[in-house]
Each structure stands twice: as C-alpha cells, then as structure tokens.
C-alpha cells in the first residue's frame, strides 16, 4: 500500500510530467520507423496504445519494486525513493549535453534548457546527485530507528548497483534516441527519467535480494 500511495503521490506532485514524456516516446518510436513521422506523433497530445501500455507497465514496475524494497524495511523503500528520484533526474541532463535538440524548436519547452546547460551546470548537478547518494547511504537506520536486516556495506553496495543500473538504462536510451531521432526532445528527457528510475529500483532490489 505504501509503495502504491508513494507512486501516486509522485505522479500527482509532478503532474505526470515525466510519464507524459514516456507515453509520447512510446507512441512515436513504437508507432513509426520513420524519424519525421515519429516526431509528429510525439507532438500529438493524444495517447495511443503504445503510450498507454508503456505508462501502465512503468507504474506497475515501480509499485512492485518499491513493495519489494519495502518488504526488506521501510527505511529501504524511503531511501530508494529519495535517491532514485535524484539519480533519475540527473541522467537526462547528460542527454541534453551530448545530443542536439530536434523537433519543433519554436514551441519546445526543453530547447532553452538545451541552449543554456553548460559543463559547469552538469558538474553541479553531479555534485548534488552524489551528495544525495551519500546522504542516503547514511540515513536508513536513522529513519527506521531499528537495526537494518543487512550490513551498512550491503546498503552502500545496493545504492552503487542501483546507480550502475540507471547508468546502463541511460546509455540504452541515449543510443536509442541517437539512432532513431539523431537527437532528443523534451519527451525523450521524461522517458529517460522514468526508465532510469525503474532501473535504479531494480538494481537495488537485485542487490538486496528481496525479503530477508
């Protein structure tokens, strides 16, 4: 229940901003192999079958993985959510830095960000990201106020595995956008965030091995 409520709260707080990007990318790249046609589909506000299925699967994956992490301990789920949201929002910045913006640049909300992001800004984001990971590495025992069912080194290893899983997910998305679109759109950033968040939870769940 906590995993489901937490996921719903996340969607409400962000206005389903990233989920909308995931749906548009799934509709566009799933609905057409042609680059220009895919970009046109992604601009359409209507949600197709690919988009609906992608969002549904993403939400189910997040609830299931958070429930699995929560079965290990409440602090595990809380720590994973905190770190996962930070990590998954950092990786799309690298996409902005490395790929050109494509699509309707006149009306795009992400184009100004693509023009303004610098290496310094990227480094600042990385510092924030690793700072959040460092805080999470030390926080779970204090959150739950009881001994955790595994050692601190196991917890740190789980965070590292989650980070690596998110990195692999980002690389896959980056190569996919580079090959199919030769660039990115704002929807691509939202989709990347969603996939990286799920990958982070999956990596942590695999590292911790589920319920003790």
C-alpha positions in Angstrom: 0.0 0.0 0.0 2.8 2.4 0.9 4.5 1.7 -2.5 1.3 2.4 -4.4 0.5 5.6 -2.4 4.1 6.8 -2.8 3.9 6.2 -6.6 0.6 8.0 -6.9 1.9 10.9 -4.8 4.9 11.2 -7.1 2.7 11.4 -10.2 0.4 14.0 -8.6 3.3 16.2 -7.4 4.9 16.3 -10.9 1.7 16.5 -12.8 2.6 13.2 -14.6 5.2 15.3 -16.5 7.7 12.5 -17.0 5.0 9.9 -17.6 3.6 12.0 -20.4 7.0 12.1 -22.0 7.3 8.3 -21.7 3.9 7.9 -23.3 4.8 10.2 -26.2 8.1 8.5 -26.9 6.5 5.1 -26.8 3.8 6.2 -29.2 6.2 7.9 -31.5 9.1 5.4 -31.7 6.8 2.5 -31.3 4.3 3.7 -33.9 6.7 4.6 -36.8 10.1 3.7 -38.0 10.3 7.0 -39.9 12.1 9.8 -38.0 9.9 12.7 -39.1 6.7 10.7 -38.6 7.8 9.6 -35.2 8.4 13.3 -34.2 5.0 14.2 -35.5 3.3 11.5 -33.4 5.3 12.6 -30.3 3.8 16.1 -30.7 0.2 14.8 -30.8 -1.5 15.3 -27.4 -3.5 12.1 -27.8 -2.2 8.9 -26.1 -2.1 5.8 -28.2 -1.8 2.1 -27.4 2.0 2.1 -27.1 1.9 5.1 -24.8 -0.8 3.8 -22.5 0.9 0.4 -22.2 4.3 2.0 -21.5 2.9 4.2 -18.7 0.9 1.3 -17.2 3.9 -1.0 -17.2 6.2 1.7 -15.8 3.8 2.4 -12.9 3.3 -1.4 -12.2 7.1 -1.9 -12.2 7.6 1.0 -9.8 5.0 -0.2 -7.4 6.2 -3.8 -7.5 9.9 -2.9 -7.0 9.1 -0.4 -4.2 6.9 -3.0 -2.5 9.8 -5.5 -2.7 12.2 -3.0 -1.2 9.7 -2.1 1.4 9.4 -5.7 2.4 13.1 -5.5 3.4 12.5 -2.5 5.5 10.6 0.8 5.5 13.9 2.7 5.5 15.0 0.8 2.5 12.0 2.0 0.4 12.3 5.6 1.7 16.0 5.7 0.9 15.4 4.2 -2.5 12.7 6.7 -3.4 14.8 9.6 -2.3 17.9 8.5 -4.1 16.0 7.2 -7.2 14.3 10.5 -7.8 17.5 12.4 -7.6 19.6 10.0 -9.7 16.9 9.5 -12.4 16.6 13.3 -12.9 20.4 13.8 -13.2 20.9 11.4 -16.2 18.7 13.3 -18.6 21.0 16.3 -18.2 23.7 14.3 -19.8 21.4 13.6 -22.7 20.9 17.4 -23.2 24.7 17.9 -23.1 25.5 15.2 -25.6 22.7 15.2 -28.1 21.2 18.1 -30.3 17.6 19.2 -29.8 15.3 18.1 -32.6 11.7 18.6 -33.4 9.7 21.8 -33.2 12.3 24.1 -31.6 10.0 27.2 -31.7 7.4 25.7 -29.4 9.5 23.3 -27.4 9.9 24.0 -23.6 13.2 22.0 -23.5 15.0 23.9 -26.2 16.0 26.9 -24.0 17.4 24.4 -21.5 19.4 22.7 -24.2 20.9 26.0 -25.2 21.8 27.1 -21.7 23.1 23.9 -20.0 26.9 24.1 -19.5 29.6 21.7 -18.3 29.6 23.7 -15.1 25.9 23.2 -14.6 26.3 19.5 -15.3 29.1 19.2 -12.7 26.9 21.0 -10.1 24.1 18.5 -10.8 26.5 15.6 -10.4 27.6 17.0 -7.0 24.0 17.3 -5.9 23.4 13.7 -7.1 26.3 12.2 -5.3 25.6 14.3 -2.3 22.1 12.8 -2.2 23.5 9.3 -2.6 26.0 9.9 0.3 23.1 11.1 2.5 21.0 8.1 1.6 23.9 5.8 2.4 23.9 7.0 6.0 20.2 7.7 6.5 18.2 4.4 6.6 19.0 3.3 10.1 18.1 6.7 11.5 14.8 6.7 9.6 13.6 3.4 10.8 15.3 3.7 14.3 16.0 -0.1 14.3 18.8 -2.3 13.2 18.6 -3.0 9.5 18.5 -6.6 8.3 21.8 -6.2 6.5 25.1 -4.5 7.0 25.9 -0.9 6.0 28.3 -2.2 3.4 25.4 -4.2 1.8 23.3 -1.0 1.7 26.0 1.0 0.1 26.6 -1.7 -2.4 22.9 -1.7 -3.2 23.0 2.0 -3.9 26.0 1.5 -6.2 24.3 -1.3 -8.1 21.2 0.9 -8.5 23.4 3.8 -9.8 25.1 1.5 -12.3 21.7 0.0 -13.4 20.4 3.6 -14.0 23.6 4.4 -16.0 23.1 1.3 -18.2 19.4 2.4 -18.7 20.5 5.9 -19.6 23.1 4.6 -22.1 20.5 2.4 -23.8 18.0 5.3 -24.1 20.8 7.7 -25.3 21.8 5.3 -28.1 18.2 4.7 -29.0 17.4 8.4 -29.4 20.7 8.9 -31.2 19.9 6.2 -33.7 16.2 6.8 -34.2 15.9 10.6 -33.8 19.5 11.8 -34.2 18.8 14.0 -31.1 16.3 14.5 -28.3 13.1 16.2 -27.5 11.5 17.1 -24.1 9.6 13.9 -24.2 12.8 12.0 -24.5 14.0 13.5 -21.3 10.9 12.5 -19.4 11.1 8.9 -20.8 14.7 8.7 -19.8 13.9 9.8 -16.3 11.2 7.1 -16.0 13.4 4.3 -17.3 16.4 5.3 -15.1 14.2 5.5 -12.0 12.9 2.0 -12.6 16.4 0.7 -13.4 17.6 2.2 -10.1 15.0 0.4 -8.1 15.6 -2.8 -9.9 19.3 -2.7 -9.3 18.8 -2.1 -5.6 16.2 -4.9 -5.3 18.6 -7.3 -7.1 21.5 -6.3 -4.8 19.5 -6.7 -1.6 17.8 -9.9 -2.7 14.2 -9.0 -1.6 12.9 -10.0 1.8 15.3 -11.4 4.4 
